[in-house]
Amino acid sequence: MGNKTDRLIALAEKHGAHNYHPLPVALSRAKGVYVWDVEGKKYFDFLSAYSAINQGHNHPNIVAAAKSQLGRVALTSRAFHNDQLGPFLELLTKTTGKERALPMNSGAEAVETAIKAMRLWGYRKKGIPDGKAEIIVCAENFHGRTTTIVGFSSDPDSSSGFGPATPGFRTIPYGNAAALERAITANTAGFLFEPVQGEAGVILPPEGWLSAVRQICSENNVLMCADEIQTGLGRTGKLFACDHEEVVPDLYILGKALSGGFIRSPRCAPATRSSACSRRAPTARPSAARRWLPRSGPPPCA
Ligand SMILES: Cc1ncc(COP(=O)(O)O)c(C=O)c1O
């Protein structure tokens, strides 16, 4: 390590929360697949910010679009329409084959929104008694770091010290279709899973598992919710990891690469194929999840 690197690391260690333990390299420049540290050393970036940089660092088309947008308007609020949101949502829903999408600010926030949507669907459409909705998750999952999400993590590094955990989650072993079937009750609203588990060590599910999950969810009127934040948008060689078994979940949760490599975590949780609620609340800030629920009945992709 050089002097500059040492100084920068010391500053971050002194003034930042110790929630990450990065490698002892301080980056200052990037282009395509390469990054350079403050000492001028060049590296291949094999990490790609966990897939947030799938397009490569500073893709010139994305840089040009961002600069042009910043020169016109950087921020509006949801109190107004703007000339970007509609076209973005149209492209995203066409890409995912879903009817509606909801952009959020981080992957964890998108997962939280999907959880809300599944619970609400459970109460409004499946008839689960209020407060009783259950969501099934997998052991060794990683879905983010908010309080609710770490509450159903099986990794003590993520969860310990942050209790009490939010109730309403059941954990099953990853890749085990029989366990999923056994865990489903009349109060199960959804199954939340990673098509490939990332933080757990890049764990591929057994062949046929995604198809089995689709079938079990459809047969039991349970929403299948694929967290494709890391696997989506080309990371596994298909547009979505679920495509490897030609499976279409009821909800995709996307993130990382969706930012074009410019904001770490703008995410979205595209909704279902069936029509969504169209209740309007123009002056209030309605719960986002409420506005893109399927209108009725069984999981829309069943
Ligand atoms: C599968 C998965 N879900 C959710 C998240 C959380 O995303 P964020 O860090 O943007 O909150 C991550 C982040 O690595 C992830 O890999």
The ligand as an SDF file (V2000), in Angstrom:
LIG
                    3D

 16 16  0  0  0  0  0  0  0  0999 V2000
  -29.9920  -10.8360   -4.0990 C   0  0  0  0  0  0  0  0  0  0  0  0
  -29.9010   -9.4870   -3.4420 C   0  0  0  0  0  0  0  0  0  0  0  0
  -31.0170   -8.9340   -2.9400 N   0  0  0  0  0  0  0  0  0  0  0  0
  -30.9940   -7.7210   -2.3560 C   0  0  0  0  0  0  0  0  0  0  0  0
  -29.8130   -7.0000   -2.2290 C   0  0  0  0  0  0  0  0  0  0  0  0
  -29.8260   -5.6680   -1.5460 C   0  0  0  0  0  0  0  0  0  0  0  0
  -29.5600   -4.6510   -2.4290 O   0  0  0  0  0  0  0  0  0  0  0  0
  -29.0470   -3.2320   -1.8860 P   0  0  0  0  0  0  0  0  0  0  0  0
  -27.6520   -3.4300   -1.4260 O   0  0  0  0  0  0  0  0  0  0  0  0
  -29.1540   -2.3230   -3.0550 O   0  0  0  0  0  0  0  0  0  0  0  0
  -29.9750   -2.8190   -0.7840 O   0  0  0  0  0  0  0  0  0  0  0  0
  -28.6210   -7.5420   -2.7340 C   0  0  0  0  0  0  0  0  0  0  0  0
  -27.3580   -6.8110   -2.6080 C   0  0  0  0  0  0  0  0  0  0  0  0
  -26.2830   -7.3190   -2.7990 O   0  0  0  0  0  0  0  0  0  0  0  0
  -28.6700   -8.8150   -3.3620 C   0  0  0  0  0  0  0  0  0  0  0  0
  -27.5670   -9.3840   -3.8600 O   0  0  0  0  0  0  0  0  0  0  0  0
  1  2  1  0
  2  3  1  0
  2 15  2  0
  3  4  2  0
  4  5  1  0
  5  6  1  0
  5 12  2  0
  6  7  1  0
  7  8  1  0
  8  9  2  0
  8 10  1  0
  8 11  1  0
 12 13  1  0
 12 15  1  0
 13 14  2  0
 15 16  1  0
M  END
$$$$
